[in-house]
Amino acid sequence: MELIRVNILGVGISAINMDMALDSIEGWIARREPHYVCVTPVHSVMDCQRDPGLRRIFNASGLTTPDGMPLVWLCRYKGYRNVSRVYGPDLMLTLCERSLARGYNHFFYGGAKGVPEQLAEHLQNRFPGLMVAGTYSPPFRPLMPEEDNQIVRMINEASPDVVWVGLGSPKQERWMAAHIGKLKAPVLIGVGVAFDFHAGVKKQAPIWMQQKGLEWLFRLLSEPRRLWRRYLINNPSFVALVLLQIIGLRRYSLG
């Protein structure tokens, strides 16, 4: 069954909660049906305003989850009261926990050197018996075609059910869209900073800040030089554009 999408500035945000996301992912694994998941905060929606090609990638996903609380609130405003945040770090933990009974095999692609290995170790300590097919930290530079082909072969030979992609947005979404037809794994999930959080490299915002939609502030204070533009420019622009969409002065298609 195709899930409903809410049009937020031309990005189709899946009107889902965590249980619905997990049901979709498990269905794809059972049917070996290839899809990618875009875990989507406000800044990703704003990136799509500047890049129509990126917007098409988000709208072609199996799921474009409401990662940011403003997206959850807008879905509820549109009448979808069962929507809740499907946050990348939480999705990773919940799916890993479910994997213990279902036997899903995971591959971790992304992060700085050593981070995917730390991540896998921390997750296996937290969930004893978790199956890890492999890890790989790609170079920061663009890959040569032969390098990319070697990575595809490596992942396919490992035979994972889920490939977690931690390249940061929008790089990870572009990578997933480019590789969904090449990789045999049925599920690719872009979770960005979740690699650093669960590897113990960076701290997460307190739960109360996450629930109040203030995680952006915690991250801005933690990394002001890197993130000031993302939050101090994107957030006010997002509010203004959403208000224009709500009152009908701006219209967006999901094309």
C-alpha positions as MATLAB code, in Angstrom:
seq = 'MELIRVNILGVGISAINMDMALDSIEGWIARREPHYVCVTPVHSVMDCQRDPGLRRIFNASGLTTPDGMPLVWLCRYKGYRNVSRVYGPDLMLTLCERSLARGYNHFFYGGAKGVPEQLAEHLQNRFPGLMVAGTYSPPFRPLMPEEDNQIVRMINEASPDVVWVGLGSPKQERWMAAHIGKLKAPVLIGVGVAFDFHAGVKKQAPIWMQQKGLEWLFRLLSEPRRLWRRYLINNPSFVALVLLQIIGLRRYSLG';
ca = [
       0.000    0.000    0.000;
       1.371    3.391   -1.001;
       1.630    5.739    1.941;
       0.216    9.268    1.859;
       2.644   12.135    1.314;
       2.119   15.670    2.535;
       3.277   18.391    0.160;
       5.615   20.672    2.114;
       7.216   23.168   -0.254;
       7.135   20.601   -3.045;
       8.694   17.796   -0.991;
       6.418   14.838   -0.326;
       6.852   14.080    3.374;
       5.555   10.603    4.251;
       2.661   10.853    6.721;
       4.019    8.135    8.996;
       5.206    7.239   12.454;
       8.000    4.898   13.537;
       5.850    1.739   13.421;
       4.649    2.559    9.906;
       8.218    3.191    8.753;
       9.380   -0.133   10.178;
       6.470   -2.002    8.598;
       7.359   -0.564    5.186;
      11.051   -1.396    5.546;
      10.370   -4.941    6.705;
       7.986   -5.448    3.796;
      10.672   -4.379    1.334;
      13.169   -6.781    2.906;
      10.688   -9.665    2.798;
       9.914   -8.995   -0.877;
      13.534   -8.064   -1.744;
      12.058   -4.863   -3.166;
      14.651   -2.066   -3.581;
      13.947    1.306   -1.973;
      15.828    4.104   -0.284;
      14.764    6.159    2.728;
      15.395    9.896    3.048;
      15.357   10.917    6.708;
      14.315   14.524    6.250;
      14.803   17.573    8.488;
      13.884   21.152    7.596;
      17.257   21.976    6.065;
      16.838   19.142    3.540;
      13.477   20.568    2.464;
      15.209   23.913    1.979;
      18.029   22.311   -0.025;
      15.329   20.996   -2.349;
      14.120   24.561   -2.983;
      17.457   25.366   -4.571;
      17.889   22.111   -6.490;
      14.984   20.590   -8.471;
      17.043   17.461   -9.150;
      17.481   16.887   -5.433;
      13.760   17.434   -4.889;
      13.045   14.689   -7.430;
      15.362   12.354   -5.500;
      13.466   12.974   -2.249;
      10.116   12.521   -3.997;
      11.218    9.243   -5.632;
      12.180    7.653   -2.304;
      10.417    4.721   -0.724;
       9.954    6.940    2.328;
      10.766   10.576    3.014;
      10.394   10.597    6.770;
       9.524   13.617    8.962;
      12.777   13.893   10.854;
      12.218   17.459   12.093;
       9.413   18.398   14.472;
       8.216   21.277   12.227;
       7.502   18.678    9.533;
       5.576   16.575   12.053;
       3.522   19.601   13.131;
       2.728   20.492    9.515;
       1.588   16.929    8.753;
      -0.687   17.047   11.793;
      -1.978   20.467   10.722;
      -2.946   18.845    7.418;
      -5.036   16.316    9.356;
      -2.673   13.363    9.769;
      -2.809   13.092   13.533;
      -0.953    9.763   13.722;
       2.278   11.278   12.342;
       5.251   11.372   14.682;
       8.932   12.018   14.244;
      10.910    9.333   12.431;
      14.350   10.442   13.554;
      17.389    8.844   11.923;
      19.258    7.847   15.112;
      16.062    6.360   16.604;
      15.230    4.511   13.375;
      18.697    2.960   13.417;
      18.350    1.730   17.004;
      14.808    0.439   16.566;
      15.540   -1.444   13.349;
      18.720   -2.927   14.815;
      16.748   -4.143   17.821;
      14.117   -5.745   15.579;
      16.876   -7.352   13.538;
      17.829   -9.622   16.408;
      14.639  -11.657   15.971;
      14.413  -11.301   12.198;
      18.063  -11.880   11.306;
      18.610   -8.770    9.179;
      22.181   -8.120    8.129;
      23.532   -4.546    8.172;
      26.230   -2.669    6.272;
      27.485    0.738    7.468;
      28.727    3.010    4.671;
      30.012    6.477    5.506;
      31.468    8.521    8.308;
      35.066    9.553    8.870;
      37.823    6.965    8.990;
      37.192    4.553   11.850;
      33.673    5.819   12.591;
      31.670    3.037   10.865;
      33.770    0.446   12.703;
      33.137    2.213   16.031;
      29.454    2.439   15.182;
      29.192   -1.266   14.397;
      31.035   -2.150   17.622;
      28.798    0.075   19.764;
      25.631   -1.305   18.169;
      26.764   -4.923   18.614;
      27.553   -4.198   22.264;
      24.092   -2.685   22.689;
      22.365   -5.442   20.697;
      24.337   -8.678   21.182;
      23.889  -10.910   18.169;
      23.356   -8.065   15.698;
      24.585   -9.184   12.284;
      27.002   -6.762   10.600;
      27.854   -7.565    6.997;
      30.549   -4.906    6.739;
      31.691   -1.319    7.152;
      33.367    1.188    4.877;
      34.450    4.816    5.166;
      34.767    6.269    1.661;
      37.209    9.079    0.866;
      35.797   12.577    1.098;
      36.659   13.325   -2.534;
      34.500   12.162   -5.471;
      35.102    8.532   -6.359;
      36.542    7.405   -9.657;
      34.196    5.068  -11.602;
      36.357    2.016  -10.923;
      36.529    2.824   -7.218;
      32.757    3.095   -7.120;
      32.392   -0.218   -8.949;
      34.690   -1.874   -6.415;
      32.602   -0.538   -3.548;
      29.401   -1.811   -5.176;
      30.997   -5.248   -5.581;
      32.180   -5.214   -1.971;
      28.730   -4.371   -0.607;
      26.974   -6.885   -2.873;
      29.388   -9.657   -1.854;
      28.594   -8.893    1.809;
      24.857   -9.457    1.067;
      23.329   -7.022    3.560;
      19.596   -6.488    3.945;
      20.068   -2.862    5.004;
      22.765   -0.400    3.970;
      23.016    2.527    6.373;
      24.458    5.599    4.632;
      26.171    8.282    6.689;
      27.494   10.779    4.143;
      25.510   13.809    5.283;
      22.728   15.464    3.322;
      22.407   15.957    0.373;
      25.395   13.785   -0.543;
      23.851   10.636    0.944;
      20.545   11.103   -0.888;
      22.358   11.519   -4.210;
      24.432    8.421   -3.464;
      21.385    6.315   -2.617;
      19.504    7.409   -5.747;
      22.539    6.591   -7.898;
      23.085    3.159   -6.344;
      19.590    1.799   -5.717;
      19.701   -0.117   -9.000;
      23.264   -1.348   -8.535;
      23.145   -2.690   -4.996;
      21.352   -5.949   -4.238;
      20.379   -4.805   -0.737;
      16.646   -4.036   -0.674;
      16.943   -1.084    1.730;
      19.236    1.950    1.778;
      18.720    4.431    4.630;
      20.460    7.803    4.806;
      20.956    8.800    8.426;
      23.850   11.286    8.347;
      24.968   12.312   11.813;
      23.477    9.169   13.396;
      26.823    7.522   12.608;
      28.642   10.021   14.836;
      25.995    9.916   17.562;
      25.933    6.146   17.967;
      29.690    5.791   17.487;
      30.118    8.128   20.454;
      31.854   10.837   18.399;
      29.208   13.556   18.917;
      26.588   14.199   21.585;
      22.862   14.203   20.906;
      20.524   16.909   22.098;
      18.594   16.132   25.307;
      15.261   14.408   24.734;
      13.286   17.461   25.854;
      14.990   19.603   23.203;
      14.252   16.985   20.542;
      10.577   16.871   21.521;
      10.233   20.673   21.519;
      11.790   21.036   18.075;
      14.945   22.625   19.513;
      17.543   20.076   18.454;
      18.720   22.541   15.804;
      19.679   24.973   18.567;
      21.702   22.340   20.407;
      23.544   21.423   17.224;
      24.117   25.069   16.307;
      25.660   25.758   19.718;
      27.779   22.601   19.386;
      29.106   23.420   15.888;
      28.398   27.114   15.187;
      30.969   27.622   12.436;
      29.799   24.647   10.417;
      26.048   24.929   10.968;
      25.199   28.629   11.329;
      24.146   28.999    7.711;
      22.039   25.827    7.801;
      19.955   26.997   10.738;
      20.077   30.793   10.917;
      19.254   31.234    7.224;
      17.241   28.108    6.414;
      14.900   28.114    9.409;
      13.449   31.650    8.984;
      13.192   31.102    5.207;
      11.339   27.836    5.789;
       8.792   29.505    8.077;
       8.175   32.294    5.570;
       7.710   29.920    2.626;
       5.405   27.600    4.582;
       3.196   30.532    5.564;
       2.983   31.581    1.914;
       2.061   28.001    0.970;
      -0.608   27.781    3.678;
      -2.341   31.016    2.627;
      -2.125   30.033   -1.027;
       0.311   32.647   -2.306;
       2.845   29.973   -3.265;
       1.979   26.636   -4.829;
       4.215   23.627   -5.204;
       3.918   20.391   -7.160;
       5.476   17.083   -6.214;
       6.866   16.625   -9.728;
];
